[in-house]
Amino acid sequence: MIRAKFRLTEQKNSAGWRDGKAAILASLLFVPVGDDTPENKKFWDATPSGRIEMDVLNPEAIEGFEVMKEYYVDFT
């Protein structure tokens, strides 16, 4: 497993469809963390650039994200 740490920097909501009904579609943009805390510096040294973009329709999942919060991403 490879672990990375990303910060959610942007959330754009637009109209979408879920189960045949109108819904919120949240487009999320994550970038690698890059401040001087010891843990974040370790992640920055391994992953100094990049981005993760994803669109989310699940309302519970959308509520679980917060702009400027940091998230671990595991690649398995």
N, CA, C and O atoms as a CHARMM CRD file, in Angstrom:
* protein
*
  304
    1    1 MET  N      0.83700  -1.17800   0.00000 PROA 1      0.00000
    2    1 MET  CA     0.00000   0.00000   0.00000 PROA 1      0.00000
    3    1 MET  C      0.88500   1.24700   0.00000 PROA 1      0.00000
    4    1 MET  O      1.92400   1.28800   0.65900 PROA 1      0.00000
    5    2 ILE  N      0.46300   2.23800  -0.73500 PROA 2      0.00000
    6    2 ILE  CA     1.13000   3.54100  -0.75300 PROA 2      0.00000
    7    2 ILE  C      0.14400   4.55100  -0.20200 PROA 2      0.00000
    8    2 ILE  O     -1.00800   4.59600  -0.63300 PROA 2      0.00000
    9    3 ARG  N      0.58900   5.36800   0.75400 PROA 3      0.00000
   10    3 ARG  CA    -0.27500   6.37800   1.36500 PROA 3      0.00000
   11    3 ARG  C      0.20000   7.75800   0.95300 PROA 3      0.00000
   12    3 ARG  O      1.39300   8.05700   0.99100 PROA 3      0.00000
   13    4 ALA  N     -0.74100   8.58600   0.56400 PROA 4      0.00000
   14    4 ALA  CA    -0.47000   9.98400   0.23800 PROA 4      0.00000
   15    4 ALA  C     -1.39300  10.84300   1.09800 PROA 4      0.00000
   16    4 ALA  O     -2.35200  10.35000   1.69300 PROA 4      0.00000
   17    5 LYS  N     -1.08500  12.13000   1.14900 PROA 5      0.00000
   18    5 LYS  CA    -1.91900  13.04500   1.92500 PROA 5      0.00000
   19    5 LYS  C     -2.24000  14.25000   1.05800 PROA 5      0.00000
   20    5 LYS  O     -1.34400  14.93000   0.55700 PROA 5      0.00000
   21    6 PHE  N     -3.52300  14.50200   0.89000 PROA 6      0.00000
   22    6 PHE  CA    -3.99000  15.57600   0.01900 PROA 6      0.00000
   23    6 PHE  C     -4.92100  16.51000   0.78100 PROA 6      0.00000
   24    6 PHE  O     -5.55400  16.12000   1.76200 PROA 6      0.00000
   25    7 ARG  N     -4.99000  17.74800   0.30900 PROA 7      0.00000
   26    7 ARG  CA    -5.89200  18.75300   0.88100 PROA 7      0.00000
   27    7 ARG  C     -6.97800  19.06400  -0.15100 PROA 7      0.00000
   28    7 ARG  O     -6.68800  19.27200  -1.32900 PROA 7      0.00000
   29    8 LEU  N     -8.22300  19.09300   0.30700 PROA 8      0.00000
   30    8 LEU  CA    -9.33100  19.49900  -0.56200 PROA 8      0.00000
   31    8 LEU  C     -9.28000  21.02000  -0.69300 PROA 8      0.00000
   32    8 LEU  O     -9.47100  21.73900   0.28800 PROA 8      0.00000
   33    9 THR  N     -9.02200  21.50600  -1.90900 PROA 9      0.00000
   34    9 THR  CA    -8.88000  22.94800  -2.10900 PROA 9      0.00000
   35    9 THR  C    -10.07500  23.58100  -2.79300 PROA 9      0.00000
   36    9 THR  O    -10.22700  24.80200  -2.76900 PROA 9      0.00000
   37   10 GLU  N    -10.92200  22.77200  -3.39900 PROA 10     0.00000
   38   10 GLU  CA   -12.03000  23.35500  -4.15200 PROA 10     0.00000
   39   10 GLU  C    -13.20200  22.38700  -4.22600 PROA 10     0.00000
   40   10 GLU  O    -13.02800  21.18800  -4.44700 PROA 10     0.00000
   41   11 GLN  N    -14.38900  22.92900  -4.03600 PROA 11     0.00000
   42   11 GLN  CA   -15.61900  22.15600  -4.23700 PROA 11     0.00000
   43   11 GLN  C    -16.57700  23.02100  -5.04100 PROA 11     0.00000
   44   11 GLN  O    -16.93300  24.12500  -4.62900 PROA 11     0.00000
   45   12 LYS  N    -16.98800  22.50500  -6.19000 PROA 12     0.00000
   46   12 LYS  CA   -17.96600  23.19900  -7.03200 PROA 12     0.00000
   47   12 LYS  C    -19.20600  22.32300  -7.13100 PROA 12     0.00000
   48   12 LYS  O    -19.13100  21.17000  -7.55400 PROA 12     0.00000
   49   13 ASN  N    -20.33300  22.87200  -6.74300 PROA 13     0.00000
   50   13 ASN  CA   -21.59000  22.13000  -6.81900 PROA 13     0.00000
   51   13 ASN  C    -22.34500  22.51800  -8.08200 PROA 13     0.00000
   52   13 ASN  O    -22.38600  23.68500  -8.47000 PROA 13     0.00000
   53   14 SER  N    -22.93600  21.52000  -8.70900 PROA 14     0.00000
   54   14 SER  CA   -23.74400  21.76200  -9.90000 PROA 14     0.00000
   55   14 SER  C    -24.91100  20.77400  -9.89500 PROA 14     0.00000
   56   14 SER  O    -25.01000  19.90800  -9.02600 PROA 14     0.00000
   57   15 ALA  N    -25.78100  20.92500 -10.87800 PROA 15     0.00000
   58   15 ALA  CA   -26.93800  20.03400 -10.98300 PROA 15     0.00000
   59   15 ALA  C    -26.50600  18.68600 -11.53800 PROA 15     0.00000
   60   15 ALA  O    -25.72100  18.61500 -12.48400 PROA 15     0.00000
   61   16 GLY  N    -27.01800  17.63300 -10.95100 PROA 16     0.00000
   62   16 GLY  CA   -26.74500  16.28200 -11.42100 PROA 16     0.00000
   63   16 GLY  C    -28.00200  15.43700 -11.29100 PROA 16     0.00000
   64   16 GLY  O    -29.06400  15.93800 -10.92200 PROA 16     0.00000
   65   17 TRP  N    -27.87500  14.15800 -11.59500 PROA 17     0.00000
   66   17 TRP  CA   -28.98700  13.21800 -11.49700 PROA 17     0.00000
   67   17 TRP  C    -28.53600  11.99200 -10.73400 PROA 17     0.00000
   68   17 TRP  O    -27.43500  11.48600 -10.94700 PROA 17     0.00000
   69   18 ARG  N    -29.39400  11.51600  -9.84100 PROA 18     0.00000
   70   18 ARG  CA   -29.11500  10.29700  -9.08300 PROA 18     0.00000
   71   18 ARG  C    -30.41600   9.51200  -8.96600 PROA 18     0.00000
   72   18 ARG  O    -31.42300  10.03100  -8.48300 PROA 18     0.00000
   73   19 ASP  N    -30.38900   8.28600  -9.40000 PROA 19     0.00000
   74   19 ASP  CA   -31.57900   7.41900  -9.35800 PROA 19     0.00000
   75   19 ASP  C    -32.77700   8.07600 -10.04500 PROA 19     0.00000
   76   19 ASP  O    -33.90900   7.96400  -9.57400 PROA 19     0.00000
   77   20 GLY  N    -32.51800   8.76600 -11.16800 PROA 20     0.00000
   78   20 GLY  CA   -33.58500   9.38300 -11.93400 PROA 20     0.00000
   79   20 GLY  C    -34.14500  10.66600 -11.34700 PROA 20     0.00000
   80   20 GLY  O    -35.15900  11.17700 -11.82100 PROA 20     0.00000
   81   21 LYS  N    -33.48600  11.19300 -10.31000 PROA 21     0.00000
   82   21 LYS  CA   -33.96800  12.41300  -9.65800 PROA 21     0.00000
   83   21 LYS  C    -32.85900  13.46300  -9.65700 PROA 21     0.00000
   84   21 LYS  O    -31.67300  13.13400  -9.66300 PROA 21     0.00000
   85   22 ALA  N    -33.26600  14.72700  -9.64900 PROA 22     0.00000
   86   22 ALA  CA   -32.29500  15.81700  -9.57000 PROA 22     0.00000
   87   22 ALA  C    -31.50800  15.70300  -8.26400 PROA 22     0.00000
   88   22 ALA  O    -32.06100  15.37000  -7.21600 PROA 22     0.00000
   89   23 ALA  N    -30.21600  15.98400  -8.34900 PROA 23     0.00000
   90   23 ALA  CA   -29.34100  15.88100  -7.18200 PROA 23     0.00000
   91   23 ALA  C    -28.18900  16.86800  -7.33300 PROA 23     0.00000
   92   23 ALA  O    -27.96100  17.42200  -8.40900 PROA 23     0.00000
   93   24 ILE  N    -27.47900  17.07300  -6.24800 PROA 24     0.00000
   94   24 ILE  CA   -26.27300  17.89600  -6.26700 PROA 24     0.00000
   95   24 ILE  C    -25.10800  17.03000  -6.72700 PROA 24     0.00000
   96   24 ILE  O    -24.92800  15.91300  -6.24200 PROA 24     0.00000
   97   25 LEU  N    -24.32500  17.54500  -7.65700 PROA 25     0.00000
   98   25 LEU  CA   -23.08000  16.91500  -8.08800 PROA 25     0.00000
   99   25 LEU  C    -21.94600  17.79200  -7.57700 PROA 25     0.00000
  100   25 LEU  O    -21.82500  18.94500  -7.99100 PROA 25     0.00000
  101   26 ALA  N    -21.12100  17.26800  -6.69000 PROA 26     0.00000
  102   26 ALA  CA   -19.99200  18.01300  -6.13800 PROA 26     0.00000
  103   26 ALA  C    -18.72200  17.60200  -6.87000 PROA 26     0.00000
  104   26 ALA  O    -18.34500  16.43000  -6.86000 PROA 26     0.00000
  105   27 SER  N    -18.06300  18.56800  -7.50400 PROA 27     0.00000
  106   27 SER  CA   -16.76400  18.33700  -8.14400 PROA 27     0.00000
  107   27 SER  C    -15.69000  18.76700  -7.15600 PROA 27     0.00000
  108   27 SER  O    -15.63900  19.92800  -6.75000 PROA 27     0.00000
  109   28 LEU  N    -14.83300  17.82700  -6.77200 PROA 28     0.00000
  110   28 LEU  CA   -13.83300  18.05500  -5.73100 PROA 28     0.00000
  111   28 LEU  C    -12.43600  18.03300  -6.32400 PROA 28     0.00000
  112   28 LEU  O    -12.12500  17.19600  -7.17200 PROA 28     0.00000
  113   29 LEU  N    -11.59100  18.96200  -5.87300 PROA 29     0.00000
  114   29 LEU  CA   -10.19900  19.02900  -6.31400 PROA 29     0.00000
  115   29 LEU  C     -9.28900  18.94100  -5.09300 PROA 29     0.00000
  116   29 LEU  O     -9.40200  19.73700  -4.16100 PROA 29     0.00000
  117   30 PHE  N     -8.38700  17.96400  -5.11200 PROA 30     0.00000
  118   30 PHE  CA    -7.42500  17.74600  -4.03500 PROA 30     0.00000
  119   30 PHE  C     -6.01500  17.96200  -4.57300 PROA 30     0.00000
  120   30 PHE  O     -5.71900  17.59500  -5.71000 PROA 30     0.00000
  121   31 VAL  N     -5.14000  18.56100  -3.75300 PROA 31     0.00000
  122   31 VAL  CA    -3.72900  18.72800  -4.10900 PROA 31     0.00000
  123   31 VAL  C     -2.87500  18.20800  -2.95100 PROA 31     0.00000
  124   31 VAL  O     -3.34600  18.16800  -1.81500 PROA 31     0.00000
  125   32 PRO  N     -1.61900  17.80800  -3.22200 PROA 32     0.00000
  126   32 PRO  CA    -0.76800  17.30100  -2.14900 PROA 32     0.00000
  127   32 PRO  C     -0.56200  18.34400  -1.05200 PROA 32     0.00000
  128   32 PRO  O     -0.49400  19.54200  -1.32800 PROA 32     0.00000
  129   33 VAL  N     -0.46400  17.87700   0.19100 PROA 33     0.00000
  130   33 VAL  CA    -0.18200  18.79500   1.29900 PROA 33     0.00000
  131   33 VAL  C      1.21900  19.35900   1.11900 PROA 33     0.00000
  132   33 VAL  O      2.07200  18.72800   0.49300 PROA 33     0.00000
  133   34 GLY  N      1.45600  20.55000   1.66900 PROA 34     0.00000
  134   34 GLY  CA     2.77300  21.14200   1.46000 PROA 34     0.00000
  135   34 GLY  C      3.17300  22.16900   2.48700 PROA 34     0.00000
  136   34 GLY  O      3.79300  23.17100   2.13000 PROA 34     0.00000
  137   35 ASP  N      2.84600  21.96400   3.75000 PROA 35     0.00000
  138   35 ASP  CA     3.31200  22.91700   4.75200 PROA 35     0.00000
  139   35 ASP  C      4.47700  22.31900   5.52600 PROA 35     0.00000
  140   35 ASP  O      4.95900  21.23700   5.19000 PROA 35     0.00000
  141   36 ASP  N      4.92800  23.01300   6.55300 PROA 36     0.00000
  142   36 ASP  CA     6.15700  22.61400   7.24300 PROA 36     0.00000
  143   36 ASP  C      5.95300  21.72200   8.45800 PROA 36     0.00000
  144   36 ASP  O      6.89600  21.52600   9.22500 PROA 36     0.00000
  145   37 THR  N      4.76100  21.17400   8.66300 PROA 37     0.00000
  146   37 THR  CA     4.63900  20.22700   9.76200 PROA 37     0.00000
  147   37 THR  C      5.47000  18.99700   9.40400 PROA 37     0.00000
  148   37 THR  O      5.57900  18.66000   8.22500 PROA 37     0.00000
  149   38 PRO  N      6.05500  18.32200  10.38300 PROA 38     0.00000
  150   38 PRO  CA     6.90900  17.16900  10.06900 PROA 38     0.00000
  151   38 PRO  C      6.20400  16.11600   9.20800 PROA 38     0.00000
  152   38 PRO  O      6.78800  15.61000   8.25000 PROA 38     0.00000
  153   39 GLU  N      4.96400  15.78700   9.54000 PROA 39     0.00000
  154   39 GLU  CA     4.26400  14.76700   8.75400 PROA 39     0.00000
  155   39 GLU  C      4.02100  15.24700   7.32600 PROA 39     0.00000
  156   39 GLU  O      4.26800  14.50500   6.37500 PROA 39     0.00000
  157   40 ASN  N      3.54000  16.47700   7.16500 PROA 40     0.00000
  158   40 ASN  CA     3.24200  16.96600   5.82000 PROA 40     0.00000
  159   40 ASN  C      4.50300  17.14200   4.99100 PROA 40     0.00000
  160   40 ASN  O      4.47000  16.93300   3.77800 PROA 40     0.00000
  161   41 LYS  N      5.61000  17.52200   5.61200 PROA 41     0.00000
  162   41 LYS  CA     6.87100  17.64200   4.87500 PROA 41     0.00000
  163   41 LYS  C      7.28800  16.28000   4.32800 PROA 41     0.00000
  164   41 LYS  O      7.78000  16.18400   3.20400 PROA 41     0.00000
  165   42 LYS  N      7.09100  15.23000   5.12100 PROA 42     0.00000
  166   42 LYS  CA     7.41500  13.87300   4.66800 PROA 42     0.00000
  167   42 LYS  C      6.59500  13.51200   3.42300 PROA 42     0.00000
  168   42 LYS  O      7.13400  12.96400   2.46100 PROA 42     0.00000
  169   43 PHE  N      5.31200  13.81400   3.44400 PROA 43     0.00000
  170   43 PHE  CA     4.47100  13.53100   2.27800 PROA 43     0.00000
  171   43 PHE  C      4.87100  14.40500   1.09400 PROA 43     0.00000
  172   43 PHE  O      4.91000  13.92400  -0.03900 PROA 43     0.00000
  173   44 TRP  N      5.16900  15.68600   1.33800 PROA 44     0.00000
  174   44 TRP  CA     5.55800  16.60400   0.25900 PROA 44     0.00000
  175   44 TRP  C      6.84000  16.12700  -0.41100 PROA 44     0.00000
  176   44 TRP  O      6.95300  16.19100  -1.63500 PROA 44     0.00000
  177   45 ASP  N      7.79900  15.65400   0.36200 PROA 45     0.00000
  178   45 ASP  CA     9.05500  15.16500  -0.21500 PROA 45     0.00000
  179   45 ASP  C      8.81600  13.98000  -1.15600 PROA 45     0.00000
  180   45 ASP  O      9.55800  13.79200  -2.12000 PROA 45     0.00000
  181   46 ALA  N      7.78700  13.18800  -0.88000 PROA 46     0.00000
  182   46 ALA  CA     7.48800  12.02100  -1.71900 PROA 46     0.00000
  183   46 ALA  C      6.54700  12.35800  -2.87500 PROA 46     0.00000
  184   46 ALA  O      6.62600  11.74300  -3.93800 PROA 46     0.00000
  185   47 THR  N      5.66700  13.32300  -2.67500 PROA 47     0.00000
  186   47 THR  CA     4.66000  13.67000  -3.69000 PROA 47     0.00000
  187   47 THR  C      4.54900  15.19100  -3.78700 PROA 47     0.00000
  188   47 THR  O      3.58900  15.76700  -3.27300 PROA 47     0.00000
  189   48 PRO  N      5.51000  15.85400  -4.43500 PROA 48     0.00000
  190   48 PRO  CA     5.50800  17.31800  -4.45000 PROA 48     0.00000
  191   48 PRO  C      4.50000  17.95600  -5.39200 PROA 48     0.00000
  192   48 PRO  O      4.25900  19.16000  -5.30300 PROA 48     0.00000
  193   49 SER  N      3.91700  17.19300  -6.27600 PROA 49     0.00000
  194   49 SER  CA     2.92400  17.79400  -7.16700 PROA 49     0.00000
  195   49 SER  C      1.91400  16.74600  -7.59100 PROA 49     0.00000
  196   49 SER  O      2.14100  15.54500  -7.45100 PROA 49     0.00000
  197   50 GLY  N      0.80500  17.22100  -8.10800 PROA 50     0.00000
  198   50 GLY  CA    -0.24300  16.32600  -8.57000 PROA 50     0.00000
  199   50 GLY  C     -1.59500  16.87200  -8.18500 PROA 50     0.00000
  200   50 GLY  O     -1.70700  17.94100  -7.58600 PROA 50     0.00000
  201   51 ARG  N     -2.61900  16.12400  -8.53800 PROA 51     0.00000
  202   51 ARG  CA    -3.97700  16.51400  -8.18800 PROA 51     0.00000
  203   51 ARG  C     -4.87900  15.30200  -8.32200 PROA 51     0.00000
  204   51 ARG  O     -4.61600  14.39300  -9.10900 PROA 51     0.00000
  205   52 ILE  N     -5.92500  15.30600  -7.55500 PROA 52     0.00000
  206   52 ILE  CA    -6.97500  14.29900  -7.65600 PROA 52     0.00000
  207   52 ILE  C     -8.27900  15.06100  -7.85200 PROA 52     0.00000
  208   52 ILE  O     -8.60800  15.96200  -7.08100 PROA 52     0.00000
  209   53 GLU  N     -9.00800  14.69100  -8.88300 PROA 53     0.00000
  210   53 GLU  CA   -10.31700  15.28600  -9.13800 PROA 53     0.00000
  211   53 GLU  C    -11.35100  14.18300  -9.12500 PROA 53     0.00000
  212   53 GLU  O    -11.13400  13.11000  -9.68800 PROA 53     0.00000
  213   54 MET  N    -12.47500  14.44700  -8.48300 PROA 54     0.00000
  214   54 MET  CA   -13.55500  13.46900  -8.51800 PROA 54     0.00000
  215   54 MET  C    -14.89400  14.17500  -8.38900 PROA 54     0.00000
  216   54 MET  O    -15.00500  15.23600  -7.77500 PROA 54     0.00000
  217   55 ASP  N    -15.90000  13.56200  -8.98100 PROA 55     0.00000
  218   55 ASP  CA   -17.27400  14.04000  -8.88200 PROA 55     0.00000
  219   55 ASP  C    -18.03300  13.09700  -7.96200 PROA 55     0.00000
  220   55 ASP  O    -17.92600  11.87700  -8.08200 PROA 55     0.00000
  221   56 VAL  N    -18.80200  13.67200  -7.04100 PROA 56     0.00000
  222   56 VAL  CA   -19.51500  12.88800  -6.03800 PROA 56     0.00000
  223   56 VAL  C    -21.00200  13.23700  -6.08900 PROA 56     0.00000
  224   56 VAL  O    -21.37000  14.41200  -6.08300 PROA 56     0.00000
  225   57 LEU  N    -21.85000  12.21400  -6.13800 PROA 57     0.00000
  226   57 LEU  CA   -23.30100  12.39800  -6.12400 PROA 57     0.00000
  227   57 LEU  C    -23.94000  12.00900  -4.79500 PROA 57     0.00000
  228   57 LEU  O    -25.03700  12.47200  -4.48000 PROA 57     0.00000
  229   58 ASN  N    -23.27800  11.17500  -4.02000 PROA 58     0.00000
  230   58 ASN  CA   -23.83500  10.68700  -2.76400 PROA 58     0.00000
  231   58 ASN  C    -23.87500  11.83100  -1.74400 PROA 58     0.00000
  232   58 ASN  O    -22.82100  12.34300  -1.36700 PROA 58     0.00000
  233   59 PRO  N    -25.07500  12.24700  -1.28400 PROA 59     0.00000
  234   59 PRO  CA   -25.16300  13.38500  -0.36400 PROA 59     0.00000
  235   59 PRO  C    -24.40500  13.17500   0.94200 PROA 59     0.00000
  236   59 PRO  O    -23.81200  14.11600   1.46900 PROA 59     0.00000
  237   60 GLU  N    -24.41800  11.95000   1.46900 PROA 60     0.00000
  238   60 GLU  CA   -23.69600  11.68300   2.71300 PROA 60     0.00000
  239   60 GLU  C    -22.19200  11.83000   2.50100 PROA 60     0.00000
  240   60 GLU  O    -21.48700  12.34600   3.36800 PROA 60     0.00000
  241   61 ALA  N    -21.70700  11.37900   1.35400 PROA 61     0.00000
  242   61 ALA  CA   -20.27900  11.52000   1.05400 PROA 61     0.00000
  243   61 ALA  C    -19.91400  12.99000   0.87800 PROA 61     0.00000
  244   61 ALA  O    -18.87100  13.43000   1.36200 PROA 61     0.00000
  245   62 ILE  N    -20.75500  13.74800   0.19600 PROA 62     0.00000
  246   62 ILE  CA   -20.48200  15.17600   0.00300 PROA 62     0.00000
  247   62 ILE  C    -20.36000  15.86800   1.35400 PROA 62     0.00000
  248   62 ILE  O    -19.45900  16.68200   1.55600 PROA 62     0.00000
  249   63 GLU  N    -21.26100  15.55100   2.27800 PROA 63     0.00000
  250   63 GLU  CA   -21.22500  16.16200   3.61400 PROA 63     0.00000
  251   63 GLU  C    -19.95000  15.79900   4.37500 PROA 63     0.00000
  252   63 GLU  O    -19.54100  16.53100   5.27600 PROA 63     0.00000
  253   64 GLY  N    -19.32400  14.68500   4.02300 PROA 64     0.00000
  254   64 GLY  CA   -18.11800  14.24400   4.70900 PROA 64     0.00000
  255   64 GLY  C    -16.85900  14.98300   4.29900 PROA 64     0.00000
  256   64 GLY  O    -15.81400  14.81200   4.92700 PROA 64     0.00000
  257   65 PHE  N    -16.93600  15.80100   3.25900 PROA 65     0.00000
  258   65 PHE  CA   -15.76700  16.55100   2.79300 PROA 65     0.00000
  259   65 PHE  C    -15.85900  18.00400   3.22200 PROA 65     0.00000
  260   65 PHE  O    -16.94200  18.58700   3.27700 PROA 65     0.00000
  261   66 GLU  N    -14.69700  18.58100   3.52700 PROA 66     0.00000
  262   66 GLU  CA   -14.61900  19.97400   3.95700 PROA 66     0.00000
  263   66 GLU  C    -13.43700  20.63800   3.24900 PROA 66     0.00000
  264   66 GLU  O    -12.31300  20.14000   3.30100 PROA 66     0.00000
  265   67 VAL  N    -13.70200  21.75600   2.59300 PROA 67     0.00000
  266   67 VAL  CA   -12.64600  22.47700   1.87500 PROA 67     0.00000
  267   67 VAL  C    -11.55800  22.90200   2.86300 PROA 67     0.00000
  268   67 VAL  O    -11.85400  23.37300   3.96100 PROA 67     0.00000
  269   68 MET  N    -10.30700  22.73200   2.46400 PROA 68     0.00000
  270   68 MET  CA    -9.07700  23.02900   3.20100 PROA 68     0.00000
  271   68 MET  C     -8.74300  21.98200   4.26800 PROA 68     0.00000
  272   68 MET  O     -7.76200  22.14000   4.99500 PROA 68     0.00000
  273   69 LYS  N     -9.52500  20.93700   4.37100 PROA 69     0.00000
  274   69 LYS  CA    -9.20700  19.83400   5.27500 PROA 69     0.00000
  275   69 LYS  C     -8.28700  18.85900   4.54800 PROA 69     0.00000
  276   69 LYS  O     -8.34900  18.73000   3.32500 PROA 69     0.00000
  277   70 GLU  N     -7.43600  18.17400   5.30600 PROA 70     0.00000
  278   70 GLU  CA    -6.49100  17.20800   4.74800 PROA 70     0.00000
  279   70 GLU  C     -7.05300  15.79400   4.86100 PROA 70     0.00000
  280   70 GLU  O     -7.72800  15.44900   5.83000 PROA 70     0.00000
  281   71 TYR  N     -6.75300  14.97900   3.83300 PROA 71     0.00000
  282   71 TYR  CA    -7.24700  13.60600   3.76900 PROA 71     0.00000
  283   71 TYR  C     -6.11800  12.67300   3.35300 PROA 71     0.00000
  284   71 TYR  O     -5.28800  13.01900   2.51300 PROA 71     0.00000
  285   72 TYR  N     -6.09900  11.48600   3.95200 PROA 72     0.00000
  286   72 TYR  CA    -5.18200  10.44000   3.51700 PROA 72     0.00000
  287   72 TYR  C     -5.80200   9.70300   2.33800 PROA 72     0.00000
  288   72 TYR  O     -7.00800   9.45900   2.30800 PROA 72     0.00000
  289   73 VAL  N     -4.97100   9.35600   1.37700 PROA 73     0.00000
  290   73 VAL  CA    -5.40900   8.58800   0.21900 PROA 73     0.00000
  291   73 VAL  C     -4.52700   7.34900   0.14500 PROA 73     0.00000
  292   73 VAL  O     -3.30500   7.45800   0.04600 PROA 73     0.00000
  293   74 ASP  N     -5.14100   6.17900   0.19400 PROA 74     0.00000
  294   74 ASP  CA    -4.39500   4.92200   0.13200 PROA 74     0.00000
  295   74 ASP  C     -4.53800   4.30000  -1.25000 PROA 74     0.00000
  296   74 ASP  O     -5.64500   4.14800  -1.76600 PROA 74     0.00000
  297   75 PHE  N     -3.40000   3.94400  -1.83900 PROA 75     0.00000
  298   75 PHE  CA    -3.36900   3.25300  -3.12400 PROA 75     0.00000
  299   75 PHE  C     -2.98800   1.80500  -2.85500 PROA 75     0.00000
  300   75 PHE  O     -1.91600   1.52700  -2.31900 PROA 75     0.00000
  301   76 THR  N     -3.87100   0.88600  -3.22800 PROA 76     0.00000
  302   76 THR  CA    -3.59300  -0.53100  -2.96400 PROA 76     0.00000
  303   76 THR  C     -3.63800  -1.32800  -4.25100 PROA 76     0.00000
  304   76 THR  O     -3.43000  -2.54100  -4.23300 PROA 76     0.00000
